[in-house]
Amino acid sequence: MFISLFGRIPRWLRCLTCAALILALMLAQFGAGGLARAADAPAGPHFVTIQGDGFVLDGSPITIKGANYYQRDAPWNDMWQRWYGPQVAQEVTTGANQLGLNTLRILVPYGVKYGWTDTTGAVNSVYLDELRQLVQIAGNANLRVILTLFDFSDDWGAPGSALEAAQLNYLTTIVSLFRDDDRVLAWDLHNEPDHYPGWQQSPSAAGVVDWLARMAAAVRRLDTNHPLTIGFGAYQNVWAAQPGQPLPIDLVDFVAVHDYDGGRIGEHVRDMKTRTGKPILLEEVGWPTGHPYNPQAYSEETQRYVYEQIVATVEDEHIAGAVQWLLWDLTAGPAVRSFDFVDWMGLFRRDGSLKPAGAVFATLPAPSLPASVTTTLPLTGTPVPGWAEPLWFPQTGHWVAGVFKDRWLADGG
């Protein structure tokens, strides 16, 4: 009936009628101003997921190409204590642009000793804001973030203990904050739990795996958007059997291993591929270009060779990707200090110039990974006034930095 009556209306009036009907339907659906809101509505989060032995984003396979990051003037836990957001933004953006990175790995300490929590596991709000800034900086550079929890912690709370409750409080605070944030790529539950005395003093390893299983279950209850892993220091321990406990491989969505045996990385990956069909990510790989006591054994040429092996392994073995250690050198020149060769594992020298290995790593093809979630947090902090700069002693040809520099100055030289 409606169609027959509509056919008798003149063409020009029918067009107006159709337009009016369409507009009325759209207004009914979206309300006044709905057209503008529909056009401007942001897309929902696009999370990186796992398919087979690789990562995918929106149905397309992706290669993870990342860097582990500390602020070069304030590494380790000092990054949070001496935070300077503008410097972090400059360093991260430089790395992303010159190396073609798409991922940043950040390690989040746990415990009263490091200022991150109180005894109840309540998280320091200042440090939490700095973590949010760092995720924002990464997102602005089109990087996804691997957030590693419980760094520096060798405490493995027993079921039902006050320690477990505090650890769950810390975990819940951080995971809940980022569970709907697609700038986060994945959760890494603990950094190298197999390198702590709690694991190595048998039979304690079973207790560590039990703790990992409980914490992994807690993350999964809170967050179904992000994959989960554990960054092991020795890849064989991913399959280490402990009495009455699951295998660590069964706790993770992808294998994350740390491998500094540059010449054997390919061999190790091929061994891992015989053990699992899950994605394999080289989560820490690299080589130093200096050493305070044996500089001849650590050179930029050797570092370049190691990165050639890393890139070739990712491409030839078709694994998920690699996250190098470390983005920036932490100190200049051969320095005697508390942390030695790690200071020169950067792909960028302190003056901002790129090492030959950086040019090699830049050749690894990897897509940009822009996220949908954005924030506009102000970048806080003040510049670190030369804290990490070493003292030069021309008499011996050495730099002195860190606690050695502090003692030298405290003793009046």
PALUM-685074 format. One record per residue (C-alpha): z, x, y; residue in one letter. Coordinates in nm, 3 decimals, decimal comma. Layout:
<node w="Z" u="X" v="Y" code="A"/>
...
END
This chain:
<node w="0,000" u="0,000" v="0,000" code="M"/>
<node w="0,094" u="0,277" v="0,244" code="F"/>
<node w="-0,231" u="0,464" v="0,168" code="I"/>
<node w="-0,455" u="0,159" v="0,229" code="S"/>
<node w="-0,287" u="0,083" v="0,561" code="L"/>
<node w="-0,301" u="0,451" v="0,664" code="F"/>
<node w="-0,677" u="0,451" v="0,606" code="G"/>
<node w="-0,732" u="0,189" v="0,875" code="R"/>
<node w="-0,571" u="0,404" v="1,149" code="I"/>
<node w="-0,817" u="0,601" v="1,371" code="P"/>
<node w="-0,857" u="0,970" v="1,279" code="R"/>
<node w="-0,698" u="1,100" v="1,598" code="W"/>
<node w="-0,397" u="0,878" v="1,549" code="L"/>
<node w="-0,369" u="0,975" v="1,183" code="R"/>
<node w="-0,345" u="1,345" v="1,283" code="C"/>
<node w="-0,069" u="1,271" v="1,529" code="L"/>
<node w="0,108" u="1,060" v="1,268" code="T"/>
<node w="0,088" u="1,340" v="1,008" code="C"/>
<node w="0,224" u="1,593" v="1,255" code="A"/>
<node w="0,507" u="1,361" v="1,350" code="A"/>
<node w="0,596" u="1,300" v="0,985" code="L"/>
<node w="0,596" u="1,671" v="0,905" code="I"/>
<node w="0,810" u="1,750" v="1,209" code="L"/>
<node w="1,053" u="1,471" v="1,120" code="A"/>
<node w="1,088" u="1,602" v="0,765" code="L"/>
<node w="1,150" u="1,958" v="0,884" code="M"/>
<node w="1,406" u="1,847" v="1,140" code="L"/>
<node w="1,577" u="1,637" v="0,877" code="A"/>
<node w="1,598" u="1,940" v="0,649" code="Q"/>
<node w="1,701" u="2,204" v="0,904" code="F"/>
<node w="1,853" u="2,003" v="1,189" code="G"/>
<node w="1,790" u="2,055" v="1,560" code="A"/>
<node w="1,675" u="2,412" v="1,621" code="G"/>
<node w="1,609" u="2,446" v="1,246" code="G"/>
<node w="1,256" u="2,580" v="1,290" code="L"/>
<node w="1,380" u="2,884" v="1,478" code="A"/>
<node w="1,664" u="2,942" v="1,234" code="R"/>
<node w="1,436" u="2,915" v="0,933" code="A"/>
<node w="1,196" u="3,170" v="1,075" code="A"/>
<node w="1,474" u="3,408" v="1,176" code="D"/>
<node w="1,690" u="3,367" v="0,864" code="A"/>
<node w="1,751" u="3,712" v="0,710" code="P"/>
<node w="1,645" u="3,775" v="0,355" code="A"/>
<node w="1,926" u="3,782" v="0,103" code="G"/>
<node w="2,050" u="4,109" v="-0,047" code="P"/>
<node w="1,810" u="4,294" v="-0,275" code="H"/>
<node w="2,012" u="4,483" v="-0,531" code="F"/>
<node w="1,886" u="4,773" v="-0,740" code="V"/>
<node w="1,906" u="4,673" v="-1,106" code="T"/>
<node w="1,841" u="4,832" v="-1,444" code="I"/>
<node w="1,551" u="4,756" v="-1,671" code="Q"/>
<node w="1,516" u="4,953" v="-1,993" code="G"/>
<node w="1,562" u="5,322" v="-1,920" code="D"/>
<node w="1,507" u="5,301" v="-1,545" code="G"/>
<node w="1,606" u="5,147" v="-1,215" code="F"/>
<node w="1,405" u="4,869" v="-1,051" code="V"/>
<node w="1,404" u="4,703" v="-0,711" code="L"/>
<node w="1,238" u="4,363" v="-0,674" code="D"/>
<node w="1,071" u="4,415" v="-1,010" code="G"/>
<node w="0,920" u="4,756" v="-0,926" code="S"/>
<node w="1,037" u="5,079" v="-1,096" code="P"/>
<node w="1,197" u="5,332" v="-0,861" code="I"/>
<node w="1,297" u="5,697" v="-0,882" code="T"/>
<node w="1,639" u="5,792" v="-0,746" code="I"/>
<node w="1,617" u="6,095" v="-0,517" code="K"/>
<node w="1,944" u="6,170" v="-0,348" code="G"/>
<node w="2,202" u="6,408" v="-0,212" code="A"/>
<node w="2,577" u="6,445" v="-0,242" code="N"/>
<node w="2,717" u="6,453" v="0,108" code="Y"/>
<node w="3,006" u="6,599" v="0,304" code="Y"/>
<node w="3,016" u="6,658" v="0,678" code="Q"/>
<node w="2,934" u="7,027" v="0,713" code="R"/>
<node w="3,221" u="7,101" v="0,953" code="D"/>
<node w="3,477" u="6,906" v="0,750" code="A"/>
<node w="3,407" u="6,896" v="0,375" code="P"/>
<node w="3,611" u="6,742" v="0,095" code="W"/>
<node w="3,900" u="6,524" v="0,207" code="N"/>
<node w="3,881" u="6,679" v="0,555" code="D"/>
<node w="3,573" u="6,465" v="0,620" code="M"/>
<node w="3,794" u="6,160" v="0,655" code="W"/>
<node w="4,069" u="6,340" v="0,845" code="Q"/>
<node w="3,826" u="6,509" v="1,089" code="R"/>
<node w="3,559" u="6,242" v="1,088" code="W"/>
<node w="3,287" u="6,260" v="1,356" code="Y"/>
<node w="3,043" u="5,974" v="1,305" code="G"/>
<node w="2,761" u="6,098" v="1,535" code="P"/>
<node w="2,743" u="6,430" v="1,351" code="Q"/>
<node w="2,740" u="6,251" v="1,015" code="V"/>
<node w="2,453" u="6,031" v="1,137" code="A"/>
<node w="2,254" u="6,336" v="1,251" code="Q"/>
<node w="2,303" u="6,523" v="0,924" code="E"/>
<node w="2,228" u="6,225" v="0,699" code="V"/>
<node w="1,922" u="6,118" v="0,899" code="T"/>
<node w="1,784" u="6,473" v="0,902" code="T"/>
<node w="1,821" u="6,495" v="0,525" code="G"/>
<node w="1,658" u="6,157" v="0,469" code="A"/>
<node w="1,362" u="6,233" v="0,693" code="N"/>
<node w="1,287" u="6,591" v="0,590" code="Q"/>
<node w="1,355" u="6,558" v="0,218" code="L"/>
<node w="1,237" u="6,202" v="0,162" code="G"/>
<node w="1,571" u="6,096" v="0,017" code="L"/>
<node w="1,649" u="5,738" v="-0,084" code="N"/>
<node w="2,009" u="5,778" v="-0,206" code="T"/>
<node w="2,338" u="5,925" v="-0,085" code="L"/>
<node w="2,638" u="5,985" v="-0,309" code="R"/>
<node w="2,981" u="5,961" v="-0,146" code="I"/>
<node w="3,310" u="6,053" v="-0,311" code="L"/>
<node w="3,614" u="5,846" v="-0,212" code="V"/>
<node w="3,955" u="6,009" v="-0,275" code="P"/>
<node w="4,251" u="5,822" v="-0,421" code="Y"/>
<node w="4,621" u="5,870" v="-0,361" code="G"/>
<node w="4,900" u="5,924" v="-0,114" code="V"/>
<node w="4,842" u="6,300" v="-0,115" code="K"/>
<node w="4,501" u="6,257" v="0,047" code="Y"/>
<node w="4,604" u="5,986" v="0,291" code="G"/>
<node w="4,378" u="5,725" v="0,135" code="W"/>
<node w="4,653" u="5,497" v="0,004" code="T"/>
<node w="5,024" u="5,438" v="0,016" code="D"/>
<node w="5,233" u="5,413" v="-0,300" code="T"/>
<node w="5,121" u="5,052" v="-0,354" code="T"/>
<node w="4,753" u="5,142" v="-0,343" code="G"/>
<node w="4,700" u="4,984" v="0,000" code="A"/>
<node w="4,397" u="5,160" v="0,152" code="V"/>
<node w="4,418" u="5,347" v="0,483" code="N"/>
<node w="4,235" u="5,120" v="0,728" code="S"/>
<node w="4,106" u="5,411" v="0,939" code="V"/>
<node w="3,948" u="5,584" v="0,639" code="Y"/>
<node w="3,810" u="5,252" v="0,514" code="L"/>
<node w="3,638" u="5,202" v="0,849" code="D"/>
<node w="3,492" u="5,553" v="0,825" code="E"/>
<node w="3,358" u="5,468" v="0,479" code="L"/>
<node w="3,197" u="5,155" v="0,621" code="R"/>
<node w="3,042" u="5,368" v="0,896" code="Q"/>
<node w="2,902" u="5,608" v="0,638" code="L"/>
<node w="2,745" u="5,323" v="0,439" code="V"/>
<node w="2,600" u="5,190" v="0,766" code="Q"/>
<node w="2,457" u="5,533" v="0,855" code="I"/>
<node w="2,297" u="5,558" v="0,511" code="A"/>
<node w="2,154" u="5,208" v="0,536" code="G"/>
<node w="2,006" u="5,281" v="0,877" code="N"/>
<node w="1,825" u="5,577" v="0,719" code="A"/>
<node w="1,694" u="5,354" v="0,434" code="N"/>
<node w="1,927" u="5,517" v="0,181" code="L"/>
<node w="2,119" u="5,338" v="-0,092" code="R"/>
<node w="2,470" u="5,466" v="-0,165" code="V"/>
<node w="2,644" u="5,560" v="-0,490" code="I"/>
<node w="3,014" u="5,510" v="-0,421" code="L"/>
<node w="3,237" u="5,727" v="-0,639" code="T"/>
<node w="3,598" u="5,612" v="-0,671" code="L"/>
<node w="3,925" u="5,787" v="-0,763" code="F"/>
<node w="3,810" u="6,131" v="-0,653" code="D"/>
<node w="4,067" u="6,411" v="-0,693" code="F"/>
<node w="4,285" u="6,186" v="-0,911" code="S"/>
<node w="4,434" u="6,304" v="-1,241" code="D"/>
<node w="4,657" u="5,997" v="-1,270" code="D"/>
<node w="4,578" u="5,755" v="-1,551" code="W"/>
<node w="4,806" u="5,455" v="-1,509" code="G"/>
<node w="4,930" u="5,299" v="-1,832" code="A"/>
<node w="4,864" u="4,927" v="-1,889" code="P"/>
<node w="5,105" u="4,715" v="-1,687" code="G"/>
<node w="5,254" u="5,011" v="-1,499" code="S"/>
<node w="5,322" u="5,029" v="-1,126" code="A"/>
<node w="5,065" u="5,310" v="-1,107" code="L"/>
<node w="4,798" u="5,091" v="-1,265" code="E"/>
<node w="4,882" u="4,814" v="-1,017" code="A"/>
<node w="4,840" u="5,056" v="-0,726" code="A"/>
<node w="4,509" u="5,184" v="-0,864" code="Q"/>
<node w="4,383" u="4,829" v="-0,908" code="L"/>
<node w="4,483" u="4,752" v="-0,550" code="N"/>
<node w="4,274" u="5,045" v="-0,421" code="Y"/>
<node w="3,983" u="4,953" v="-0,649" code="L"/>
<node w="3,992" u="4,584" v="-0,555" code="T"/>
<node w="3,996" u="4,657" v="-0,182" code="T"/>
<node w="3,691" u="4,882" v="-0,188" code="I"/>
<node w="3,485" u="4,696" v="-0,449" code="V"/>
<node w="3,548" u="4,359" v="-0,284" code="S"/>
<node w="3,437" u="4,499" v="0,052" code="L"/>
<node w="3,097" u="4,612" v="-0,078" code="F"/>
<node w="3,022" u="4,382" v="-0,374" code="R"/>
<node w="2,769" u="4,176" v="-0,174" code="D"/>
<node w="2,625" u="4,477" v="0,013" code="D"/>
<node w="2,284" u="4,588" v="-0,109" code="D"/>
<node w="2,315" u="4,918" v="0,076" code="R"/>
<node w="2,532" u="5,017" v="-0,220" code="V"/>
<node w="2,323" u="5,123" v="-0,520" code="L"/>
<node w="2,596" u="5,162" v="-0,782" code="A"/>
<node w="2,962" u="5,230" v="-0,853" code="W"/>
<node w="3,069" u="5,560" v="-1,005" code="D"/>
<node w="3,415" u="5,500" v="-1,144" code="L"/>
<node w="3,544" u="5,859" v="-1,142" code="H"/>
<node w="3,411" u="6,203" v="-1,062" code="N"/>
<node w="3,425" u="6,429" v="-1,368" code="E"/>
<node w="3,727" u="6,281" v="-1,546" code="P"/>
<node w="3,658" u="6,524" v="-1,831" code="D"/>
<node w="3,734" u="6,822" v="-1,606" code="H"/>
<node w="4,095" u="6,724" v="-1,537" code="Y"/>
<node w="4,397" u="6,837" v="-1,740" code="P"/>
<node w="4,460" u="6,476" v="-1,839" code="G"/>
<node w="4,140" u="6,483" v="-2,045" code="W"/>
<node w="4,146" u="6,843" v="-2,159" code="Q"/>
<node w="4,502" u="6,850" v="-2,292" code="Q"/>
<node w="4,439" u="6,675" v="-2,622" code="S"/>
<node w="4,517" u="6,404" v="-2,725" code="P"/>
<node w="4,532" u="6,282" v="-2,366" code="S"/>
<node w="4,156" u="6,219" v="-2,355" code="A"/>
<node w="4,208" u="5,893" v="-2,546" code="A"/>
<node w="4,439" u="5,773" v="-2,271" code="G"/>
<node w="4,182" u="5,866" v="-2,008" code="V"/>
<node w="3,909" u="5,669" v="-2,186" code="V"/>
<node w="4,146" u="5,373" v="-2,219" code="D"/>
<node w="4,205" u="5,391" v="-1,842" code="W"/>
<node w="3,832" u="5,417" v="-1,773" code="L"/>
<node w="3,771" u="5,109" v="-1,988" code="A"/>
<node w="4,034" u="4,906" v="-1,799" code="R"/>
<node w="3,907" u="5,013" v="-1,457" code="M"/>
<node w="3,546" u="4,948" v="-1,558" code="A"/>
<node w="3,640" u="4,597" v="-1,668" code="A"/>
<node w="3,811" u="4,541" v="-1,332" code="A"/>
<node w="3,500" u="4,647" v="-1,141" code="V"/>
<node w="3,282" u="4,416" v="-1,349" code="R"/>
<node w="3,515" u="4,121" v="-1,288" code="R"/>
<node w="3,488" u="4,177" v="-0,914" code="L"/>
<node w="3,120" u="4,268" v="-0,884" code="D"/>
<node w="2,822" u="4,150" v="-1,085" code="T"/>
<node w="2,566" u="4,283" v="-0,837" code="N"/>
<node w="2,586" u="4,659" v="-0,885" code="H"/>
<node w="2,547" u="4,878" v="-1,195" code="P"/>
<node w="2,838" u="5,097" v="-1,301" code="L"/>
<node w="2,860" u="5,454" v="-1,425" code="T"/>
<node w="3,101" u="5,745" v="-1,470" code="I"/>
<node w="3,002" u="6,092" v="-1,350" code="G"/>
<node w="3,080" u="6,328" v="-1,638" code="F"/>
<node w="3,103" u="6,702" v="-1,589" code="G"/>
<node w="2,970" u="6,780" v="-1,939" code="A"/>
<node w="2,706" u="6,545" v="-2,074" code="Y"/>
<node w="2,830" u="6,577" v="-2,432" code="Q"/>
<node w="3,150" u="6,398" v="-2,328" code="N"/>
<node w="2,954" u="6,081" v="-2,255" code="V"/>
<node w="2,944" u="6,043" v="-2,634" code="W"/>
<node w="3,286" u="6,195" v="-2,712" code="A"/>
<node w="3,476" u="5,982" v="-2,964" code="A"/>
<node w="3,847" u="5,927" v="-2,898" code="Q"/>
<node w="4,083" u="5,762" v="-3,149" code="P"/>
<node w="4,098" u="5,386" v="-3,100" code="G"/>
<node w="3,877" u="5,391" v="-2,789" code="Q"/>
<node w="3,518" u="5,293" v="-2,710" code="P"/>
<node w="3,263" u="5,564" v="-2,650" code="L"/>
<node w="3,224" u="5,636" v="-2,278" code="P"/>
<node w="2,851" u="5,556" v="-2,309" code="I"/>
<node w="2,948" u="5,198" v="-2,393" code="D"/>
<node w="3,137" u="5,164" v="-2,064" code="L"/>
<node w="2,843" u="5,245" v="-1,835" code="V"/>
<node w="2,512" u="5,089" v="-1,737" code="D"/>
<node w="2,345" u="5,426" v="-1,687" code="F"/>
<node w="2,427" u="5,785" v="-1,776" code="V"/>
<node w="2,532" u="6,004" v="-1,482" code="A"/>
<node w="2,568" u="6,372" v="-1,564" code="V"/>
<node w="2,646" u="6,687" v="-1,368" code="H"/>
<node w="2,443" u="6,985" v="-1,481" code="D"/>
<node w="2,447" u="7,325" v="-1,311" code="Y"/>
<node w="2,285" u="7,515" v="-1,596" code="D"/>
<node w="1,960" u="7,537" v="-1,406" code="G"/>
<node w="1,744" u="7,692" v="-1,674" code="G"/>
<node w="1,846" u="7,440" v="-1,944" code="R"/>
<node w="1,834" u="7,110" v="-1,757" code="I"/>
<node w="1,518" u="6,997" v="-1,937" code="G"/>
<node w="1,667" u="7,085" v="-2,275" code="E"/>
<node w="1,983" u="6,888" v="-2,197" code="H"/>
<node w="1,788" u="6,583" v="-2,083" code="V"/>
<node w="1,578" u="6,581" v="-2,398" code="R"/>
<node w="1,896" u="6,590" v="-2,604" code="D"/>
<node w="2,039" u="6,296" v="-2,407" code="M"/>
<node w="1,723" u="6,094" v="-2,459" code="K"/>
<node w="1,773" u="6,116" v="-2,835" code="T"/>
<node w="2,120" u="5,965" v="-2,791" code="R"/>
<node w="2,055" u="5,668" v="-2,562" code="T"/>
<node w="1,795" u="5,436" v="-2,419" code="G"/>
<node w="1,994" u="5,385" v="-2,099" code="K"/>
<node w="1,873" u="5,537" v="-1,770" code="P"/>
<node w="1,966" u="5,903" v="-1,722" code="I"/>
<node w="2,051" u="6,021" v="-1,370" code="L"/>
<node w="2,116" u="6,385" v="-1,287" code="L"/>
<node w="2,398" u="6,296" v="-1,049" code="E"/>
<node w="2,492" u="6,652" v="-0,955" code="E"/>
<node w="2,243" u="6,939" v="-0,979" code="V"/>
<node w="2,188" u="7,247" v="-0,768" code="G"/>
<node w="2,242" u="7,617" v="-0,717" code="W"/>
<node w="2,410" u="7,831" v="-0,448" code="P"/>
<node w="2,227" u="8,079" v="-0,227" code="T"/>
<node w="2,534" u="8,296" v="-0,164" code="G"/>
<node w="2,857" u="8,421" v="-0,315" code="H"/>
<node w="3,144" u="8,606" v="-0,147" code="P"/>
<node w="3,177" u="8,869" v="-0,419" code="Y"/>
<node w="2,841" u="8,877" v="-0,597" code="N"/>
<node w="2,568" u="8,785" v="-0,348" code="P"/>
<node w="2,294" u="8,958" v="-0,546" code="Q"/>
<node w="2,317" u="8,701" v="-0,828" code="A"/>
<node w="2,276" u="8,402" v="-0,597" code="Y"/>
<node w="1,969" u="8,392" v="-0,376" code="S"/>
<node w="1,738" u="8,144" v="-0,212" code="E"/>
<node w="1,468" u="8,247" v="-0,457" code="E"/>
<node w="1,688" u="8,158" v="-0,756" code="T"/>
<node w="1,780" u="7,827" v="-0,593" code="Q"/>
<node w="1,411" u="7,752" v="-0,544" code="R"/>
<node w="1,348" u="7,820" v="-0,915" code="Y"/>
<node w="1,631" u="7,585" v="-1,019" code="V"/>
<node w="1,491" u="7,305" v="-0,804" code="Y"/>
<node w="1,150" u="7,355" v="-0,960" code="E"/>
<node w="1,316" u="7,287" v="-1,296" code="Q"/>
<node w="1,494" u="6,979" v="-1,156" code="I"/>
<node w="1,178" u="6,825" v="-1,016" code="V"/>
<node w="0,978" u="6,906" v="-1,330" code="A"/>
<node w="1,247" u="6,752" v="-1,553" code="T"/>
<node w="1,256" u="6,426" v="-1,357" code="V"/>
<node w="0,879" u="6,397" v="-1,362" code="E"/>
<node w="0,802" u="6,524" v="-1,712" code="D"/>
<node w="1,087" u="6,347" v="-1,890" code="E"/>
<node w="1,049" u="6,026" v="-1,686" code="H"/>
<node w="1,421" u="5,994" v="-1,618" code="I"/>
<node w="1,587" u="5,785" v="-1,348" code="A"/>
<node w="1,612" u="6,064" v="-1,092" code="G"/>
<node w="1,828" u="6,339" v="-0,944" code="A"/>
<node w="2,100" u="6,365" v="-0,681" code="V"/>
<node w="2,135" u="6,723" v="-0,561" code="Q"/>
<node w="2,454" u="6,905" v="-0,462" code="W"/>
<node w="2,492" u="6,966" v="-0,163" code="L"/>
<node w="2,294" u="6,848" v="0,139" code="L"/>
<node w="2,421" u="7,106" v="0,394" code="W"/>
<node w="2,570" u="7,453" v="0,370" code="D"/>
<node w="2,938" u="7,438" v="0,458" code="L"/>
<node w="2,970" u="7,780" v="0,620" code="T"/>
<node w="2,749" u="8,055" v="0,757" code="A"/>
<node w="2,682" u="8,387" v="0,590" code="G"/>
<node w="2,868" u="8,544" v="0,293" code="P"/>
<node w="3,227" u="8,437" v="0,362" code="A"/>
<node w="3,556" u="8,509" v="0,189" code="V"/>
<node w="3,733" u="8,175" v="0,173" code="R"/>
<node w="3,909" u="7,938" v="-0,064" code="S"/>
<node w="3,586" u="7,764" v="-0,167" code="F"/>
<node w="3,333" u="8,030" v="-0,240" code="D"/>
<node w="2,980" u="7,974" v="-0,376" code="F"/>
<node w="2,995" u="7,597" v="-0,320" code="V"/>
<node w="2,965" u="7,669" v="0,053" code="D"/>
<node w="2,601" u="7,774" v="0,009" code="W"/>
<node w="2,471" u="7,503" v="-0,221" code="M"/>
<node w="2,307" u="7,316" v="0,066" code="G"/>
<node w="1,936" u="7,261" v="0,106" code="L"/>
<node w="1,989" u="7,292" v="0,480" code="F"/>
<node w="2,136" u="7,603" v="0,638" code="R"/>
<node w="2,402" u="7,544" v="0,900" code="R"/>
<node w="2,147" u="7,599" v="1,177" code="D"/>
<node w="1,946" u="7,303" v="1,046" code="G"/>
<node w="1,663" u="7,502" v="0,891" code="S"/>
<node w="1,538" u="7,404" v="0,546" code="L"/>
<node w="1,567" u="7,643" v="0,254" code="K"/>
<node w="1,270" u="7,700" v="0,017" code="P"/>
<node w="1,441" u="7,484" v="-0,246" code="A"/>
<node w="1,448" u="7,199" v="0,004" code="G"/>
<node w="1,072" u="7,214" v="0,035" code="A"/>
<node w="1,049" u="7,193" v="-0,346" code="V"/>
<node w="1,284" u="6,895" v="-0,370" code="F"/>
<node w="1,087" u="6,720" v="-0,095" code="A"/>
<node w="0,784" u="6,709" v="-0,328" code="T"/>
<node w="0,956" u="6,474" v="-0,574" code="L"/>
<node w="0,797" u="6,132" v="-0,513" code="P"/>
<node w="1,049" u="5,855" v="-0,446" code="A"/>
<node w="1,021" u="5,528" v="-0,252" code="P"/>
<node w="1,222" u="5,441" v="0,055" code="S"/>
<node w="1,495" u="5,188" v="-0,030" code="L"/>
<node w="1,566" u="4,974" v="0,279" code="P"/>
<node w="1,842" u="4,717" v="0,236" code="A"/>
<node w="1,888" u="4,369" v="0,380" code="S"/>
<node w="2,251" u="4,401" v="0,488" code="V"/>
<node w="2,308" u="4,556" v="0,831" code="T"/>
<node w="2,614" u="4,624" v="1,045" code="T"/>
<node w="2,671" u="4,753" v="1,398" code="T"/>
<node w="2,998" u="4,940" v="1,372" code="L"/>
<node w="3,069" u="5,193" v="1,649" code="P"/>
<node w="3,065" u="5,554" v="1,527" code="L"/>
<node w="3,410" u="5,701" v="1,581" code="T"/>
<node w="3,570" u="6,044" v="1,586" code="G"/>
<node w="3,550" u="6,364" v="1,787" code="T"/>
<node w="3,362" u="6,689" v="1,725" code="P"/>
<node w="3,529" u="6,943" v="1,501" code="V"/>
<node w="3,579" u="7,244" v="1,735" code="P"/>
<node w="3,449" u="7,523" v="1,517" code="G"/>
<node w="3,701" u="7,455" v="1,242" code="W"/>
<node w="3,468" u="7,565" v="0,966" code="A"/>
<node w="3,308" u="7,856" v="1,149" code="E"/>
<node w="3,408" u="8,186" v="0,988" code="P"/>
<node w="3,507" u="8,508" v="1,159" code="L"/>
<node w="3,263" u="8,798" v="1,133" code="W"/>
<node w="3,388" u="9,148" v="1,049" code="F"/>
<node w="3,109" u="9,400" v="1,117" code="P"/>
<node w="3,321" u="9,680" v="0,969" code="Q"/>
<node w="3,282" u="9,533" v="0,621" code="T"/>
<node w="2,985" u="9,300" v="0,661" code="G"/>
<node w="3,192" u="8,996" v="0,566" code="H"/>
<node w="3,281" u="8,661" v="0,711" code="W"/>
<node w="3,632" u="8,519" v="0,660" code="V"/>
<node w="3,684" u="8,142" v="0,658" code="A"/>
<node w="3,908" u="7,862" v="0,540" code="G"/>
<node w="4,267" u="7,944" v="0,445" code="V"/>
<node w="4,194" u="8,317" v="0,473" code="F"/>
<node w="4,081" u="8,272" v="0,833" code="K"/>
<node w="4,384" u="8,051" v="0,903" code="D"/>
<node w="4,624" u="8,316" v="0,769" code="R"/>
<node w="4,447" u="8,592" v="0,963" code="W"/>
<node w="4,486" u="8,399" v="1,288" code="L"/>
<node w="4,842" u="8,288" v="1,209" code="A"/>
<node w="4,942" u="8,651" v="1,151" code="D"/>
<node w="4,791" u="8,757" v="1,481" code="G"/>
<node w="4,495" u="8,935" v="1,326" code="G"/>
END
